[in-house]
Each structure stands twice: as C-alpha cells, then as structure tokens.
C-alpha cells in the first residue's frame, strides 16, 4: 500500500500552537468519514493512527506538521522536481500572512510552485495569500466587493526617510487631503498600523498633527495610517468563512476603549482574555454581502475570517481586516444558544480540508 502525506505548513514558532494541534486532532477524527486510512508512521508531529479498513483507501496517509524554515533549510536541486513534493496529497497553508518578509516571500514561492506547476491541492492557495500578506490589499478587496472600510493610507516609511525629518509634514498633507471624514466625525484620532502584522501587534492610536516620534518604522517599511472609528457599544465582530460560505461568528466587547485593548486583544478565537467573545448570529444582509460580494473574489481562499465594526451612530458597517490564518474560536460564550451544543468549527474545517484533498485524489 502506498504512503502519502498531508502537509500542514506553518512557521517554526507556531508548530506547537493550539491552532495547529486542534487542526491535526480534528483531521485525525474525521479521516475515516472520508475513507482515509492514517499511517502509523509520523514525520514531524506524531499522529494517532485510525483503525480504518485498508480496502477503503489505496494508500496510507501521514499528517505531518512541517515548519517552513526547516523545509527551506533542507535544500533541494531546483533543476529537478523537488523530492519532498513527491507523494503529497495536499498542503494546508497555515503560514501566518504576518510572517517576516523573507519567509512570506518563500511561502508564496513554494505554494505557487506546488499548486501551479505540480498541481498539488493547497488549502488557502498562493494567489489570495500573496495579497492578504499586505493589509493595504485588504482594502482593495473590500472596495471591489462594495464593502465599506475605514479610509486608509499606505506609504513607504524607512529609516532613511525618517532621518530626513519630513515624514510628519508629508503625512499631514496626505491626511488633510484624504481624511476629511475623520476630521469631521472622529476628531483627530488616527491609527498607525503595520502593513504586515497579527494579533494587533504594532497598532497605535495617534493624534494629529503627526510627527516623526509617533510614526514607527515596520519590518517591510510600509506604514498604514487609518481613520479611527470608535466602535458602537465598544463591540467588534469577527466572521469566519469556509469554502465560500459563512461558517460562524463572534462579537467581542472592548474592556478599555481608551487604550489599546481593542487592538492587542484582537484575537477573538483563543486569546487568554478574561471575558470570552459571544457567539453571534450572522444577519442575512451581512451573510449575503460576504457570500455574494467578497468571497467570490478570494479565488483560492478556502478558510479565514473578516472583522468589522459599526460606527457609533450605527449608520455604517466598516470592515477593517481580512485574515487567512485566523484562529477558530475555542472559548465562546453561547448563553443565547446561537450554536448547537455539539457544534465544533474545528471539525468543520477538517472536513473541508479532506474535501479539497479529495478533488485531487478523484482526478
């Protein structure tokens, strides 16, 4: 019987993370439902074999967690088909889209080669992934989908520019011309954000006029300046999607709207926060604009999430983040019975992964 591998590609620092372990456990639990026999052999992270009949599959599958850095460090003869791509039935892309620029570039190249040249199925493929690694592209997606988002400026901001001492005046001119709505409705608060980042890292609320001291230089030298909109009722919303449909959603309350709580606790899924987010029933109009307008644009994005807020007067819904590596919820308050008692979004994700892989196996 042939041996095949389902690869979970991630960063070294995330290989033991909860979002990887829960995915592997759920893949193990659902394998037999997709006529997949799991191998005793494990390369990388150990998996528990499932007692599925050998006749149900023409091969045994090993689920392997592979840190990207270690894979790259192996080296390979690029003039020949890389041997480590052999026997792969699929790759689940769990490389953070906030990875360092060199690793993000390498991930895009490996995923592109695997999908486009070797026809290996990729869960969250390189086309959408390459765009989602740049937060300014999120706003282009939202714009093309007809969804409103906070006015956002992207600019090149490196140490050489900063040394010239003119960034403050340059940005002040941009914000004066491009953010009149902010000055009219939201006072003088702006957000300074990294172009590549996760879990709210690096986000700051600043005041105008902007100056050199308030503008950090980020790793890829691209800084975003965005209108700040205090959320209605101090609440932020995250909706997960799966295979082109809304999967589930939560609403999270900000405990300190005067500080950075709304940014640093932005992980609505598994962050260790005192008050977990609440399950939220997605309204029909929100579901429709995501499934009909946004998700069709994400051509090879199988799973992820979007975040939005309502402005304080409730007149606008503003989308501000699109994430392909968003951690599914593990601690959720479900006192209103929005979800069934046995609902498990991780099992849903695992079933979707096996379905994506099966398309290759059937062809």
KALIN-V191030 format. One record per pair of residues at least 4 apart in sequence whose C-alpha atoms are under 6 Angstrom apart, sorted by sequence separation. I is the first residue (numbers start at 1). J is the second residue. D is the distance in Angstrom with one decimal. If there is no record, write none. Layout:
i	j	d
I	J	D
I	J	D
//
This chain:
i	j	d
18	22	5.9
27	31	5.9
32	36	5.3
42	46	5.2
100	104	6.0
108	112	5.9
112	116	5.7
113	117	5.1
114	118	5.0
115	119	4.7
126	130	5.6
139	143	6.0
143	147	5.7
172	176	6.0
174	178	5.8
175	179	5.0
181	185	5.9
182	186	5.0
183	187	5.1
217	221	5.9
231	235	5.9
241	245	5.5
261	265	5.6
267	271	5.6
284	288	6.0
288	292	5.6
289	293	5.1
290	294	4.9
291	295	5.4
310	314	5.5
354	358	6.0
31	36	5.1
99	104	5.4
115	120	4.9
142	147	5.0
183	188	5.9
241	246	4.4
242	247	5.7
256	261	5.7
290	295	5.9
311	316	5.5
114	120	5.4
131	137	5.9
241	247	4.7
310	316	5.6
240	247	5.3
310	317	4.6
240	248	5.4
254	262	5.6
309	317	5.8
40	49	5.3
239	248	5.9
240	249	6.0
309	318	5.4
39	49	5.8
193	203	4.6
239	249	4.2
308	318	5.3
38	49	5.3
192	203	5.7
238	249	5.6
308	319	4.1
38	50	5.6
192	204	5.2
238	250	5.6
307	319	5.8
308	320	5.6
191	204	5.6
237	250	6.0
307	320	5.9
112	126	5.5
191	205	4.5
237	251	4.5
307	321	5.2
37	52	5.4
111	126	5.6
190	205	5.7
236	251	5.8
306	321	5.5
190	206	5.4
236	252	5.3
306	322	4.6
189	206	5.7
235	252	5.5
305	322	5.9
108	126	5.5
189	207	4.9
235	253	4.5
305	323	5.3
45	64	5.9
188	207	5.6
234	253	5.7
304	323	5.5
42	62	6.0
44	64	5.6
45	65	5.5
188	208	5.5
234	254	5.3
304	324	4.1
35	56	5.5
36	57	6.0
39	60	5.1
43	64	5.7
44	65	5.7
304	325	5.9
38	60	5.4
39	61	5.3
304	326	5.6
37	60	5.2
38	61	4.7
39	62	5.2
38	62	5.8
252	277	4.6
251	277	5.6
195	222	5.7
250	277	5.9
251	278	5.4
195	223	5.8
250	278	5.3
194	223	5.3
250	279	4.5
251	280	5.9
90	120	5.6
92	122	5.9
93	123	5.8
250	280	4.7
90	121	4.8
91	122	4.9
92	123	4.7
93	124	5.7
193	224	5.0
249	280	5.3
90	122	5.8
192	224	5.7
192	225	4.7
191	225	5.6
191	226	5.0
97	133	4.5
190	226	5.6
190	227	5.0
191	228	5.7
190	228	4.8
189	228	5.7
168	210	5.1
168	211	4.2
168	212	5.5
182	227	5.6
245	291	5.7
244	295	5.7
278	332	5.4
12	67	4.7
276	331	5.9
277	332	5.4
278	333	4.5
279	334	5.5
3	59	5.4
4	60	6.0
5	61	5.3
8	64	6.0
11	67	4.9
276	332	5.5
2	59	4.5
3	60	4.8
4	61	4.7
5	62	4.7
6	63	4.9
7	64	5.0
8	65	4.6
9	66	5.0
10	67	5.0
11	68	5.4
1	59	5.2
3	61	5.9
5	63	5.9
8	66	5.9
9	67	6.0
10	68	5.8
269	327	5.3
158	217	5.8
243	302	4.8
269	328	5.1
270	329	5.8
135	195	5.0
242	302	5.6
269	329	3.7
270	330	5.6
134	195	5.5
242	303	4.5
134	196	5.8
241	303	5.4
158	221	5.0
200	263	4.5
241	304	5.6
157	221	5.1
200	264	4.6
240	304	5.6
241	305	5.7
156	221	5.7
157	222	5.6
240	305	4.1
156	222	4.7
200	266	5.8
239	305	5.4
155	222	5.7
199	266	5.6
239	306	5.5
155	223	5.7
199	267	5.6
238	306	5.7
154	223	5.8
238	307	4.4
154	224	4.6
237	307	5.5
153	224	5.5
237	308	5.4
153	225	5.1
152	225	5.7
236	309	5.1
152	226	4.3
151	226	5.8
151	227	5.6
150	227	5.6
231	309	5.6
232	310	5.5
231	310	5.6
232	311	5.4
231	311	5.3
232	312	4.0
231	312	5.6
4	87	4.9
5	88	4.9
6	89	5.6
8	91	5.9
4	88	5.8
5	89	5.9
6	90	5.2
7	91	4.7
8	92	4.8
9	93	5.3
10	94	4.8
11	95	5.7
9	94	5.5
10	95	4.2
98	196	4.9
98	197	4.6
98	198	5.8
145	293	4.9
145	294	4.9
149	318	4.4
128	298	5.8
148	318	5.2
149	319	4.7
149	320	5.7
125	300	5.2
124	300	5.8
124	301	4.5
124	302	5.3
123	302	6.0
138	322	6.0
96	325	6.0
90	357	5.7
26	347	5.3
27	350	5.0
26	350	5.7
//
